[in-house]
Amino acid sequence: MLLDALIPDDAAGAAATDAWALIVALYPLCRSLTGDGVRQTLDRIGERIPLIRTEVPSGTPAFDWEIPREWNLRDAWIADADGRRVVDFRAHSLHVMGYSVPVRRTMTLDELQPHLHSLPDQPDWIPYRTSYYREQWGFCLRHRDRERLGPGPYEVVIDATLAPGHLSYAESVIPGQSTDEVLVYTHTCHPALANDNLSGIAVAVELARALHQAPRKPRLTWRFIFGPGTIGSLAWLSRNEARVLPPPPAGEGWGGGTGRVSAGLVLGLLGDPGVLHYKHSRRGDTLTDRAAAHVLRGTEAKLLDFEPYGYDERQFCSPGFDLPMGRLTRSPNSTYPEYHTSADDLSLIRPAQLAKALQTLARLASVLDANRTPLNLSPKGEPRLGKRGLYGSVGGGAPCAFEHALLWVLNQADGTRDLLAIAERARLPFEQVEQAAAALEHAGLLRTLDAPHESEPKGPSP
Ligand code: ZN
């Protein structure tokens, strides 16, 4: 298999240690939909893998949306009459509601209350709040601290700019033998939250790094996209319609592209102690869905049906795109108490949990990449395998596992089934079926049908 050693089991620990180090480095940066915290995040990712960066100007339309103004926060605080900061952005970046407009005022507690957000049921945690599309400002704080506030007055300062600028996203592309693509999207817009967005970023970086360093070119082209949630995937899709839409005349005016996306995943929330969850694509029977079901069978992982709620699969699986993109997470969003609070910190995630997620993801990636549709070139009767060195020379015994897989592949390779379908029909691991197919291809008994978009030859033309 081309990618069989993508992240071998004995290398998963080291990859997870690197992922952990990246998470620790990124945790303090103040990220949002836009701004310098996102750029610094992309800088750090760019030290690990090659990146192509894109800056989309504020006001640029993206379907029914438009790129917002750029938000940069320098400092923010609530100080009492003695000048003591009772809420301080420098202590925790979650203290300021994301996209707060600038403010500099003196206010009583009563005036300040409508701008404060806390969690009475979790009094020691700071909530994560944003207001991207409505102009307002706010502070988030521990409910225990909120209850201690006296009547004031307080100096209230949010030293921020909200001005025309850019939205930043980045891609890392590993060219394959084919220009058909696998998309991997992970969001980069959350500030000091470890599991939600940093674990996804770090795991995506490690998978991309393994693909970049693989000794052989992958079969498919792999495209990793690091961008903010919702508006980032909308911005990317609006600039890549021709790449992802099916060719005309498919659909009611929704075609017009080259339809090069074979599979895809949205990644996030991969470091917490919960079991892995795979959420199906909108279509529910795409290559990604079939490969995930195969890889996760027999593990503790759970499969989830598609629903139009969650992360960026909402955009990739909107009806006008309907891409074969599923989502891999540990605990799904909103289902664990630390979600979107300061308790989603470095203590929630563990390198061992990252390692397990990486191993599963690497196996899924290997299956997606190696899957292909074989055609039996000697379909009338069984070809003689013994004379080609593929079958035991002593008759009478039951076939060994490899010979068994050879027979299944030859029998099913009528050009209508891919290797994954054959593995399912034969109830064999994909890797065994793929190994048999590779041997049969080598022996000239099989050829691959689906290589519709071969890469352009590299180098100067003659
Ligand atoms: Zn989130």
Residues whose N, C-alpha, C, O or C-beta is under 5 A from the ligand:
A	BS01	ZN	D196
